[in-house]
Amino acid sequence: MSAKETLGQTAEIPGPKKANIFPKPTVAAALIKRAKRCLLVVGSKAPVMATNDGDLVDSAVRMSKNENISVVATGHTIRTFLKKGAEGIHSIQIMNLGDRLRDSKWEGLDGGGPYDLVVFTGFPYYIEWLVQSGLKNFAPDLRTISLEDTYQPNASWSLGTLPEGGWKEVIDEILSVLE
């Protein structure tokens, strides 16, 4: 994987603390696997983002089979999950979720306690930028990962900016390690 750090919004400056870029997809999978309570947040672009096994919703359903990963669909994306027969998927608006995640006393969507890792995918760049910025500044102990094909500087870790076909391969490799 040859990713590079490039900002998607040139007028926005993330500050001195920027996301680390994963050297290999297996490192991303290891971080996700090692988390005690991981939350996968799936955005509105997921149903139209093609992966090698369908779309990003299909990939999220595969990830949800892992016992330490809870999946939350934001906006209208929950309808796509329901059409695919996915079970145990939560639904909440992204800005509301961002506000709750910065509260260290919040017990999570299932009441099992606070999350130690939040993985974002399927979002427009500027929406994820805002939520990640809030978490970076107001929930400094929460680790975040961006699984987008564009470098997300406000996350703790990002895949970096990937070529068009490279992103699908990275997602496949992460999924294969998690399964």
C-alpha positions as CSV (number, residue, x, y, z in Angstrom):
1,M,0.0,0.0,0.0
2,S,1.5,3.2,-1.0
3,A,-0.4,5.9,0.7
4,K,0.5,9.5,1.2
5,E,-0.6,12.4,3.4
6,T,-2.6,14.9,1.4
7,L,-5.3,17.2,2.8
8,G,-8.7,17.0,1.1
9,Q,-9.6,20.6,2.2
10,T,-6.7,22.8,1.6
11,A,-8.2,25.8,3.5
12,E,-8.7,23.8,6.7
13,I,-5.6,23.2,8.9
14,P,-5.9,20.3,11.3
15,G,-3.4,21.6,13.8
16,P,-0.1,20.2,15.1
17,K,-1.5,16.7,15.8
18,K,-2.2,14.8,12.7
19,A,-3.2,11.2,11.9
20,N,-0.6,8.4,11.5
21,I,-0.8,6.6,8.2
22,F,-1.0,2.8,8.4
23,P,2.1,1.2,6.8
24,K,0.1,-1.9,5.9
25,P,-3.6,-2.9,6.1
26,T,-2.7,-5.7,8.6
27,V,-1.7,-3.0,11.1
28,A,-5.2,-1.5,10.8
29,A,-6.8,-4.9,11.3
30,A,-4.6,-5.7,14.3
31,L,-5.6,-2.4,16.0
32,I,-9.3,-3.2,15.4
33,K,-8.9,-6.8,16.6
34,R,-7.0,-5.7,19.7
35,A,-9.7,-3.2,20.8
36,K,-11.8,-4.2,23.8
37,R,-14.9,-2.3,22.5
38,C,-14.8,-1.2,18.9
39,L,-17.5,0.9,17.2
40,L,-17.7,0.8,13.4
41,V,-19.5,4.0,12.2
42,V,-20.9,3.6,8.7
43,G,-21.9,6.8,6.8
44,S,-24.3,7.7,4.0
45,K,-21.9,7.0,1.2
46,A,-21.5,3.3,2.1
47,P,-24.3,1.9,-0.1
48,V,-22.7,3.4,-3.2
49,M,-19.0,2.7,-2.4
50,A,-18.2,-0.5,-4.3
51,T,-15.8,-3.0,-2.7
52,N,-14.7,-6.4,-4.0
53,D,-17.5,-8.2,-2.2
54,G,-20.4,-5.8,-3.0
55,D,-20.6,-2.5,-1.3
56,L,-19.3,-1.0,1.9
57,V,-22.5,-2.1,3.7
58,D,-21.7,-5.7,2.9
59,S,-18.2,-5.2,4.3
60,A,-19.6,-3.7,7.4
61,V,-21.9,-6.6,7.9
62,R,-18.9,-8.9,7.6
63,M,-17.0,-6.9,10.2
64,S,-20.1,-7.0,12.6
65,K,-19.7,-10.7,12.9
66,N,-16.6,-10.0,15.0
67,E,-17.7,-10.1,18.7
68,N,-15.8,-7.0,19.8
69,I,-17.2,-4.8,17.0
70,S,-20.5,-3.0,17.2
71,V,-21.9,-1.3,14.1
72,V,-23.8,1.9,13.9
73,A,-25.4,3.2,10.7
74,T,-25.9,6.9,10.5
75,G,-28.6,8.8,8.6
76,H,-30.6,6.7,6.1
77,T,-28.0,4.0,5.8
78,I,-29.9,1.8,8.3
79,R,-32.4,1.1,5.6
80,T,-29.7,-0.6,3.5
81,F,-28.6,-2.7,6.4
82,L,-32.2,-3.8,7.0
83,K,-32.7,-4.7,3.4
84,K,-29.7,-6.9,3.5
85,G,-31.0,-8.7,6.6
86,A,-28.3,-7.5,9.0
87,E,-29.1,-7.8,12.7
88,G,-27.8,-6.0,15.7
89,I,-27.1,-2.7,13.8
90,H,-27.6,0.5,15.7
91,S,-28.8,3.8,14.2
92,I,-28.0,7.3,15.4
93,Q,-27.3,10.7,13.7
94,I,-23.6,11.3,13.3
95,M,-23.4,14.7,15.1
96,N,-25.3,13.2,18.0
97,L,-23.0,10.2,18.1
98,G,-19.9,12.5,18.0
99,D,-21.3,14.4,21.0
100,R,-21.9,11.2,23.0
101,L,-18.5,9.7,22.1
102,R,-16.7,12.7,23.8
103,D,-18.6,11.9,27.1
104,S,-16.3,9.5,29.0
105,K,-19.3,8.4,31.2
106,W,-21.5,7.3,28.2
107,E,-22.1,3.6,28.4
108,G,-22.4,3.1,24.6
109,L,-25.2,2.2,22.3
110,D,-25.6,-1.2,24.0
111,G,-24.9,-0.2,27.6
112,G,-21.7,-2.2,27.7
113,G,-19.4,0.7,28.6
114,P,-17.4,3.3,26.7
115,Y,-15.7,2.5,23.4
116,D,-11.9,2.4,23.2
117,L,-11.7,2.5,19.4
118,V,-14.1,4.1,16.8
119,V,-13.7,3.3,13.1
120,F,-15.3,5.6,10.5
121,T,-16.1,4.7,6.9
122,G,-18.5,5.8,4.2
123,F,-18.7,9.5,5.0
124,P,-18.3,12.7,3.0
125,Y,-14.9,14.1,3.8
126,Y,-16.1,17.3,5.4
127,I,-18.6,15.6,7.7
128,E,-16.0,13.2,9.0
129,W,-13.5,16.1,9.3
130,L,-15.9,17.9,11.7
131,V,-16.7,14.8,13.9
132,Q,-13.1,13.7,14.0
133,S,-11.9,17.2,14.9
134,G,-14.3,17.3,17.8
135,L,-13.2,13.9,19.1
136,K,-9.5,14.8,18.7
137,N,-9.9,17.9,20.8
138,F,-12.5,16.9,23.3
139,A,-12.0,13.1,23.7
140,P,-8.2,12.8,23.6
141,D,-8.2,9.3,25.1
142,L,-10.5,7.8,22.4
143,R,-8.6,6.3,19.4
144,T,-10.1,6.8,16.0
145,I,-9.5,5.2,12.6
146,S,-10.6,6.5,9.2
147,L,-11.0,3.8,6.6
148,E,-11.6,6.3,3.8
149,D,-9.6,6.5,0.6
150,T,-8.6,10.0,1.5
151,Y,-6.2,11.0,4.3
152,Q,-8.2,12.2,7.3
153,P,-5.8,14.3,9.4
154,N,-8.1,14.5,12.5
155,A,-8.2,10.8,13.1
156,S,-5.7,8.9,15.2
157,W,-4.9,6.7,12.2
158,S,-5.8,7.0,8.6
159,L,-5.3,4.8,5.5
160,G,-3.9,7.9,3.7
161,T,-4.8,8.9,0.2
162,L,-5.0,5.8,-1.9
163,P,-5.4,5.2,-5.7
164,E,-8.9,4.4,-6.8
165,G,-8.5,0.6,-7.0
166,G,-6.1,0.4,-4.1
167,W,-8.8,1.2,-1.5
168,K,-10.8,-1.9,-2.4
169,E,-7.8,-4.2,-1.9
170,V,-7.0,-2.6,1.5
171,I,-10.5,-3.1,2.7
172,D,-10.4,-6.7,1.6
173,E,-7.1,-7.3,3.4
174,I,-8.4,-5.8,6.6
175,L,-11.6,-8.0,6.4
176,S,-9.6,-11.1,5.7
177,V,-7.5,-10.6,8.8
178,L,-10.5,-9.8,11.0
179,E,-12.3,-13.0,9.9
